[in-house]
Amino acid sequence: MIVRDAKPKLESLAKSFKAIAVIGPRQAGKTTLVKSTFPNKPYISLENPDIRNFALEDPRGFLQNIPNGAILDEVQRVPSLFSYLQEILDNSNEKGLFILTGSNNFLLQENISQSLAGRVAYLNLLPFSVNELASENLVPKTDEDILFKGFYPPIYDQEISPLDWIPNYIKTYIERDVRQIKNVTDLLIFEKFMRVLAGRTGQELNLTTISNEVGVDLKTIQSWIGILESSFIIYLLKPHFQNFNKTIVKRPKIYFYDTGLVCSFLRISDPIQLESHPLKGAIFETMVVIEMVKKFTNKGLFVNLYFWRDKTGHEVDIIIDDAGKLIPVEIKSSKTINTDYFKNLKYWNNLSKLNNSILIYSGDQEQKRSDGTLITNWKNINQLDF
């Protein structure tokens, strides 16, 4: 079993809070993580219809059977439990009493915010990071293989082909989670919407053009974007507020949390197709951005990542805002270093009067330039100092 990078943070939170909610996309490994971290706690899945009926019909009696707390999986399936949990937590001084997980994060967070606000610590768990895969020598041989497979645990620990697993994952997500959140009547239109988004990964989110292409009104598109974001299917990278007297863009950029999903939506059926695919650079950038997000979330930290672009087309892929210390990052899918790759970094450094930047690429050569630029392979993200 792969030891998750988030485990130390989960253990730490359990020493400070009475309840912890582990949230993240379906099949990211939440249940495996909490069961391995708290092996002595009873594990109760409210997906089980008999157990769920007991909790629905007699929530007080259900909780009286677990006086020392428990892991409650799929807890959003029994919303009435949250009010009773509130009473138990308020009357107890024990830390790490309940561990809550659920595959429908929108409903889980909605119930927590209504009844348990201020009583529960959150930990976001995303699919495997490259650092976690490397710990068990499971990193695919080529970058194209990694982009194609993505990082969802079942593809690795159950050795299921992404061609088999990912389409079924998408189907399950659409038919089950989305319909629980919002009554999406035309699933074919919603699938088209997600394919359109996949073709725009790494780009600015232009709701109007997406609305026109999908053939759905703007409010519906906004609603669907919110569903995908809260369910950890897409990540919206916000623009950095610092403009240095330049007019900057205000729309976020859209990324999928997993490149395997992007490849599936784009009908990419073999890693070799990625070698010459026009969106390879955007898909590679997606992977790198999300690996950086994982570096923050696995430590339970706020994700201080942004991008910067002005109206004249100058862009920096990532701005790391480390308590006011700004670090620009350029991402390139190439294995060789080209002088053009430094153009936007130099432009931004001249504006900001700073001298600290990172170029992340797929090559193996690591350099520290005299102008302060660090050049490194994307697999080293977890070792970077930020």
N, C-alpha and C positions, 0 to 999 in steps of 0.2 A: 504494500500500500504506500502510495506517495504521501509523505508528510507535507502538509500544507504550510506555506509561509505565514498564513494568518493564525496558525494555532497559538503561538505565544501571546498574541494580542487578545485572542478569545479567553485564554486562561487568565490574563491580567484583568480583563473586564469582569470576569466572574468573581474576582476578589473584591471588586468595588461596587458592583451593582447587584440588586436583588434578581433582576431578570435581564436576559440578553436576547435580542432578536437577530438571528443570522439571516440576512436577506441576499438575494442575488438571482440570477436566471435559473430557470428549471434545468436540472441535471448538471449543476455546477459542482456538486459534491457537498452540499450543505449537510445532509443527513449523515454522510460518512464522517465528516469533520466533527460534528457535535457528539456522535456516538463514540468516536475514538478519544475525544478530549474528556468526556465525562462517562467513562465506562460503568461507573457504579450508579448512575442515575437511571431510573426506569425510562424506557423509550416507549412512547405511545403515539401511534399514527392515527390521526383522526380521518384518514382516508378509509380506514376500516369501517364498513357500514354499521356493524354492531356496536363498536366503541363510539362511533359518532352519534348514533341514536341515543345511547346512554347519556352522553354529554349534552345533547340537545334537550332531552326530556327531563334530566335531573342534573343540571350543572353543578349544584352545590354538593350533591352526593358523589358525583364523579370526582370532584377535586378533593373531597374528604378521603378518598381512597389513595391519594398521593400526598400525605401530609409533609413529606420531606422534599417535595418538589419533583420535577420530571422534565424530560425532553418532550415537548409537545410539537409534533410534526403535522404540517397542514392545518395549523391551528385556526387559520382564517375560515375554515369550513364550519366552525361553530362560533359565530360572532358573539353569542350570549355569554361565552366563557370570559370574555375580557372584563366585564363589570365585576364578576366574582373574583377574578385574578387581582383586580385593583384592591379589593378589600383584603385579600390574603397578603399581598405585598405591603400594604399600609400597616398591617398588624404584625409584621415579622421583621426581625433584624438580620436574618440570615442572608448572606450574599450568595449569588449564583443559584438561587432557588429554582427558577424556571428558565429553561432554554427554549425559545420559540423559533420555529422555522416554518416556511411555507413556500410553495412554488408560485403562488399568485401574489406578487409583492405589492401590487396596487391595493388589493383588498386587505392584506396583512397590515400595511402601513396605515391605511384608513382606519382600521379598527384600533390599532395601537394609539394613534393620535387622538381618537375620541375618548378612550378610557384609561390608557396607561401612559399618557404624555408625562415626561419627566421621571418616570419610574423604570424605563427600559433603555439600555444601551444598545446601539446598533453596530453591527459589523457586516460590511458588504463582502460577499464571497463571489468572486468571478471564476470562470474556468481556469484550468491550469495556466501557470506562467511558464515561460521558457526556463526559468530558474528551477522550478519544481520538476519539470520534465528532465532537465539535465541531472538532477540529483539521483535519478534512477536510470540514466543513460537511455532515455526514451525520445530524445530530440530527433526528428526525422533528418535524413542526410542532407537534403538540399532545402534552400529557402522556399522553392516552389512547392515542395512536398509539405512544408509547414503551413504555408498559406492555404493550400488545398485542404489539408486535414483539419486545420483550426486547432482548438485547445480544449474542447469538451472532454471530460473524463471518460465517458463510455467508449470513445474511439480508441483510447489508450489502454485503460485497465480491462476492458472487455474485448479489445482487439476487433471492433466492428468497423467495417469499411465505411468511410464517410459518405460514399454513394448510397449506402443502405440506411445509415443512421440519421443523417441530417435531413433528408426529405421527410422522414417519419417524424422527426422532432418538429419540423415546421408545421406539418399537418396537425400534430397534437396541440401545438401552441395555438394555432388559429382556431381550431374547433373547440378547444376547451377554455384556455385562459382568456382569450379576447372576448369570447361570448359571455364569460362571467362578468367581465368589466363593462362591456358595452354591447348592445344588440346590433352586431354587424350582420345584416341580413344577406348581403351578397358577398360570399367568401371569395369568389373569383375576382371581384373588383379589389378586395383587400389584398389578395395575393399579387395582383398587378401593381398595386400601390407599393408593396414591399420590394418588388422587382425594380421598380422605378427608383426607389431609394437606394437599392444596392448599386445601381449604376451611377449613383451620385456620391458614394462614399468618398470622404476626403474633400468634398466640395462644400461651398456655402449652401445653407438651407434656404432655397427660394420657394416658399410655399405657393406662390402664384403659378409658377411654371409647373410645379408638381400637380397642382389642382387641374390645370389645363390638360396635362398629359394623361392623368388618370380619369378625368371626366367627372370629378366629384367636387362639391363646393368647398370653399376655403375653410369654413368652420369645421367641416368633417375632417379635412386633412389635418387641421390643428389638433383636433381631438385624437385622431389616430397616432399622430406624432407623440402626444402625451402618453398614450397607452404603451407604445413601443419603448419610450424612454423610461417610464416607471417600471417596466418589466425587464429592463436590462437587455434589450435587443439592440437599441441604438444609444449612442453617447453623443451629446451635443457639446462641442468645444466652443466656449465663448471667446469673443475677441477681447484682447487686453485693453484696459481703459486708457493706458498711457499713450498719448498721441504725438508728443513732441512737436506740437504746433502743426501737425499734419491732419488732414481729413482722413479718418479711418472708417472701415466698414463696421457695421453694427450687427450684421446677421451672424449667427453661429455657424460652425462647420459641423457636418454630420459624419459620424463614424459608426460602423457596426461593431459590437463588442466581440464578434468572432469572425475571422476571415473565411472560415469554412462555410458559414451561412451565406456570405457574399458570393463565394464561388458557386454554391448551389443555386442561388437566385439567378445568377448570370449564366446558368447552364454550362459551367465549366466542368467537364467530366474527367479530366486527366491533368496532373500537374504540369505535363509537358506543354499544354495549351497556354499556361501562364507565361512561359518564356517569351512569347511574342504578343501577348494580349495587351491591347491598348490601355487597359486599366491596371496593369501590373503595378505601376508606380503608386497609384492611389490605394491599391489593396495592401501593398507593402507598408505604406504610410499608416494605414489603418491599424495594422498589426503593431507597429512601433508605438503609436499613440496609446493604444490600449495596454501594451506592456508597461508603459510609463504610468498609466492609471492604476494598474495592479500594484505597482511599487508603493503607491500611496495607500490604496485600500487595504492591502494585506497588513499594513501597520496601523490601520484604523485612523489614518490621517485625512484631513481635508485635501481634495485634489486641487492643487494650485497650478493648474495647467491652462494655458490660453494660447491663442494665436494672434498674429498681428499682420494687418494688411492695410496699405493706404490706397487711395483712389487712383494712384498712378501705376498700381500693379506690383509694387514692392511688397514682398510677403516673407514672414518668418513662420515656419511651420508650427513651432512651439515656443512659448515664452514661459519659463518656469519662474514663478513669483515666490521666492523663498523669503517671506517676511520683508519684502521690499527689495531684496537682492534679486535682480532680474538676470536670467540666463537664457539667451536665445539658442534655439536648437533647429538645425536643418536636417531633413530626412531624405536620403537618397537610396534607391533600390540597387544602384550599380555596385559592382565589386571593385571598381577602380575609382581613383580620386581624380576629379576634374577641377581645374581652377575656377570654372563657372559656378561650382557649388558654393563658393565662398562669397559670391556677389551680394546676396541679400543679407548675409551675416555682417559683412563689412559696412553695408549701407546702414543697417540698424545700429551697429556699434558707433558709427560716426554721428548718428542722430542722438543716441543716448549717452555718448561720451563714456561708454563702458568698454571693458576689454576682457570679456569672458564669454566664450561661446562653445557650442558642441556640434560636431557633424557626426550624425549616426548613419552608417551605410552597411552594406552586406559584405564588404571586403574584410580581410583578416588583419590588415596592417593597422597598427595603432601608433598615433603620432600626437605630440604636443607641440604645436607651432609657436613661434616666437611672439605672435600677436595674441596669444592666450587661447587659441582654438584647440580643443581636444577632438581628435578624430578617433572613432571607436566603432567596433562592430555592434550591431543591435542586440546581440545576445548578452552583452555586458551591461545592459541597462540597470540591472539590479545592483551592480557594484558601483555605479556612478554616485558621486557625492552631492546629492540634493534631496 
